[in-house]
Amino acid sequence: MSKTRIVIIGGGFAGAFAAKHLRKRIDKETKIELINDTNYFVFQPLLPEVVSGTLNASDAVTPLRHMFSGIRVRMAEVRSINFDGRTLNIVQGTKKIPQTVQYDQLVLAMGQKANLSILPGFEDHSFPLKNVADAHALRNHIIECLEHADITENKKLKKRLLTFIVAGAGFSGVETVGEISEMLAKTIKHYPNLSAQDINCMLVQLDKRILPELTEKLASYAHEKLSKRGIKIYVDTAIDAATATSAILGNGKRIFTATLITTIGNGPTELVKSLPLELKWGKIQTDEFLRVKGLENVWAIGDSALIPIQGLGNLEYVPPTAQFAVREAGCVANNIYAFMHQEQLNEFFYKPKGLLASIGNYSAVADLFGLRISGFFAWVIWRAFYIAMLPKFFTKVRVAFSWLLDFFAPRNIVQIQNKEQVSSCKYMHYLQGDVLFRPGQICDGLYTVVTGRLESRTVRRQGEDFVRIIKAGEHWGEREIAGDFETVSTLTALEDTKVLVLKRDVFNKLRESIPAMNKYFSQIDDHRNKIKIAH
Ligand SMILES: Cc1cc2nc3c(=O)[nH]c(=O)nc-3n(C[C@H](O)[C@H](O)[C@H](O)COP(=O)(O)OP(=O)(O)OC[C@H]3O[C@@H](n4cnc5c(N)ncnc54)[C@H](O)[C@@H]3O)c2cc1C
């Protein structure tokens, strides 16, 4: 007789804890397999601390293979699901080899992904914070801003580099702005040309108040504490768009910044979008037993699921938090067991014992068993709670040790970054009047106008300025990047303009390898040289 197979997609809070509970609950004859696209579990609530350098990136993750025994862990990406045939199509390995996996019971726990397409320019000019790579990229970027601000003599640029905006003031937004502000306060002394007054941290929230998950009193305590530390908080304010140089608020105000961090806008993963299911708000709808509507052997938990709940204030659906995901994991394991043994299924219900949010600077706000506490004591409880929740003893030890060390050691401001990994092809959005280049700068790539217009103006010692208008489909920078020349012109956006930037080394490689492309740019070089001689 073939063995029953339970397959879990997703190794986050929901999927990893479901695997643990299932292995304890279900007999060893039943095969349990967990499929995740990375080989580690991410403790997302610690990501703001990875950004600020309190923790190392490796502290916030645990190898999935260390977390369980008796479970097959497969690092692969699930591309599609055939519910009728009870199979998954996956791709695995460096060559992305397609495979088919069969299941009898399936748990969907794919979480959500940052949806940056919700607002213009966010995809190209904002930083999400969903995984370790995001945290690492943001941390490197903040250090880059400090390094650059310390050496520039351009005051406007310095101000922009030292303005940090966080969009969204839920738990993750508040924790992120608190951590970044603390990091900046602790590191600024290492930059002799910068002072605390130069730093501008902002939190922008669409709601009427920050931390809507907490009581008004605790939220206003957090608001007051953050404000006292110099963080500017804008409530009842939307961010409408992002450009290469600024964030545009709903009231039309333009804030020049190099760092816009978004904690708003989550959406379904590609897999969830591809499923033949009716999604609501981008989520998989389940019944009260966590079973996907219309499918008796498929279950959905965690952030990717929309789970109805009753008796939790006026909430209709379970909130997308780690606390809930872990409880759903326990419930789904019990219900799969019950289903396999033809027993009664249990409705999912959980009432959180408390809510905690760290606001940085050894301070937190907490609502525990109805008791509202704030300040240092709340912060100690918050840390103890996280240590208790972290999987595996050595992860706990590593995190506790890093926290202890942070009391005494200076913050690490090492920027470990492979320059080649910085996006080699990206869109940039500029508003009318934005200056992209000034004479004397080194051009970093080929700038092709997608929409809008740019003006390249070269001031001559004698005679009129040489002006070239670069329209949609035309490009700028090919001469400069070919020879590592300093730019001689000022490049300005004549109107709101979207540009595709192809980094210098990629452009040069393409030009070298594609004869038609080389011919095209060689002709342009010849043409420009003739104009130069004529002038
Ligand atoms: C910065 C931040 C701070 C937070 N702070 C808190 C907090 O203080 N308290 C709290 O309770 N919650 C907090 N949360 C929310 C909490 O982390 C999430 O609710 C929780 O992680 C959801 O768990 P999940 O398992 O549903 O999804 P995830 O943890 O996102 O896991 C989903 C997994 O599925 C994988 N996956 C997706 N698609 C596929 C596929 N096709 N094939 C294979 N694998 C796939 C993903 O790679 C991922 O590993 C925070 C979140 C963030 C981002």
The ligand as an SDF file (V2000), in Angstrom:
LIG
                    3D

 53 58  0  0  0  0  0  0  0  0999 V2000
    9.6990   43.6500    9.0460 C   0  0  0  0  0  0  0  0  0  0  0  0
    8.6050   42.7870    9.6180 C   0  0  0  0  0  0  0  0  0  0  0  0
    8.3300   42.8210   10.9860 C   0  0  0  0  0  0  0  0  0  0  0  0
    7.3030   42.0340   11.5290 C   0  0  0  0  0  0  0  0  0  0  0  0
    7.0680   42.0780   12.8810 N   0  0  0  0  0  0  0  0  0  0  0  0
    6.1290   41.2460   13.4220 C   0  0  0  0  0  0  0  0  0  0  0  0
    5.9090   41.2060   14.8260 C   0  0  0  0  0  0  0  0  0  0  0  0
    6.5370   41.9520   15.5850 O   0  0  0  0  0  0  0  0  0  0  0  0
    4.9850   40.3370   15.3290 N   0  0  0  0  0  0  0  0  0  0  0  0
    4.2690   39.4940   14.5030 C   0  0  0  0  0  0  0  0  0  0  0  0
    3.4680   38.6960   15.0010 O   0  0  0  0  0  0  0  0  0  0  0  0
    4.4340   39.5160   13.1560 N   0  0  0  0  0  0  0  0  0  0  0  0
    5.3430   40.3650   12.6030 C   0  0  0  0  0  0  0  0  0  0  0  0
    5.5340   40.3850   11.2300 N   0  0  0  0  0  0  0  0  0  0  0  0
    4.6570   39.5530   10.3680 C   0  0  0  0  0  0  0  0  0  0  0  0
    5.1340   38.1090   10.3000 C   0  0  0  0  0  0  0  0  0  0  0  0
    6.5110   38.0320   10.0700 O   0  0  0  0  0  0  0  0  0  0  0  0
    4.3460   37.3830    9.2200 C   0  0  0  0  0  0  0  0  0  0  0  0
    2.9830   37.4470    9.5690 O   0  0  0  0  0  0  0  0  0  0  0  0
    4.7750   35.9180    9.1080 C   0  0  0  0  0  0  0  0  0  0  0  0
    6.1060   35.8240    8.6840 O   0  0  0  0  0  0  0  0  0  0  0  0
    3.8650   35.1510    8.1300 C   0  0  0  0  0  0  0  0  0  0  0  0
    4.3080   33.8260    8.0430 O   0  0  0  0  0  0  0  0  0  0  0  0
    4.0460   32.9480    6.7340 P   0  0  0  0  0  0  0  0  0  0  0  0
    4.6110   31.5990    7.0170 O   0  0  0  0  0  0  0  0  0  0  0  0
    2.6310   33.0430    6.3230 O   0  0  0  0  0  0  0  0  0  0  0  0
    4.8760   33.6680    5.5730 O   0  0  0  0  0  0  0  0  0  0  0  0
    6.4400   33.8300    5.4090 P   0  0  0  0  0  0  0  0  0  0  0  0
    7.1010   33.9250    6.7350 O   0  0  0  0  0  0  0  0  0  0  0  0
    6.6000   34.9500    4.4610 O   0  0  0  0  0  0  0  0  0  0  0  0
    6.9080   32.4600    4.7320 O   0  0  0  0  0  0  0  0  0  0  0  0
    6.4960   32.0580    3.4410 C   0  0  0  0  0  0  0  0  0  0  0  0
    7.5710   31.1620    2.8460 C   0  0  0  0  0  0  0  0  0  0  0  0
    7.0820   30.5860    1.6450 O   0  0  0  0  0  0  0  0  0  0  0  0
    8.1000   30.6500    0.6600 C   0  0  0  0  0  0  0  0  0  0  0  0
    7.4650   30.5810   -0.6620 N   0  0  0  0  0  0  0  0  0  0  0  0
    6.6180   31.4800   -1.2310 C   0  0  0  0  0  0  0  0  0  0  0  0
    6.2380   31.0690   -2.4540 N   0  0  0  0  0  0  0  0  0  0  0  0
    6.8660   29.8810   -2.6760 C   0  0  0  0  0  0  0  0  0  0  0  0
    6.8770   28.9750   -3.7700 C   0  0  0  0  0  0  0  0  0  0  0  0
    6.1740   29.1920   -4.8830 N   0  0  0  0  0  0  0  0  0  0  0  0
    7.6380   27.8660   -3.6780 N   0  0  0  0  0  0  0  0  0  0  0  0
    8.3780   27.6130   -2.5670 C   0  0  0  0  0  0  0  0  0  0  0  0
    8.3950   28.4450   -1.4890 N   0  0  0  0  0  0  0  0  0  0  0  0
    7.6500   29.5650   -1.5390 C   0  0  0  0  0  0  0  0  0  0  0  0
    8.7810   31.9770    0.9600 C   0  0  0  0  0  0  0  0  0  0  0  0
   10.0610   32.0600    0.3960 O   0  0  0  0  0  0  0  0  0  0  0  0
    8.8270   31.9440    2.4730 C   0  0  0  0  0  0  0  0  0  0  0  0
    9.9570   31.2470    2.9250 O   0  0  0  0  0  0  0  0  0  0  0  0
    6.5460   41.1740   10.6790 C   0  0  0  0  0  0  0  0  0  0  0  0
    6.8220   41.1380    9.3030 C   0  0  0  0  0  0  0  0  0  0  0  0
    7.8430   41.9270    8.7700 C   0  0  0  0  0  0  0  0  0  0  0  0
    8.1270   41.8620    7.2870 C   0  0  0  0  0  0  0  0  0  0  0  0
  1  2  1  0
  2  3  1  0
  2 52  2  0
  3  4  2  0
  4  5  1  0
  4 50  1  0
  5  6  2  0
  6  7  1  0
  6 13  1  0
  7  8  2  0
  7  9  1  0
  9 10  1  0
 10 11  2  0
 10 12  1  0
 12 13  2  0
 13 14  1  0
 14 15  1  0
 14 50  1  0
 15 16  1  0
 16 17  1  0
 16 18  1  0
 18 19  1  0
 18 20  1  0
 20 21  1  0
 20 22  1  0
 22 23  1  0
 23 24  1  0
 24 25  2  0
 24 26  1  0
 24 27  1  0
 27 28  1  0
 28 29  2  0
 28 30  1  0
 28 31  1  0
 31 32  1  0
 32 33  1  0
 33 34  1  0
 33 48  1  0
 34 35  1  0
 35 36  1  0
 35 46  1  0
 36 37  1  0
 36 45  1  0
 37 38  2  0
 38 39  1  0
 39 40  1  0
 39 45  2  0
 40 41  1  0
 40 42  2  0
 42 43  1  0
 43 44  2  0
 44 45  1  0
 46 47  1  0
 46 48  1  0
 48 49  1  0
 50 51  2  0
 51 52  1  0
 52 53  1  0
M  END
$$$$
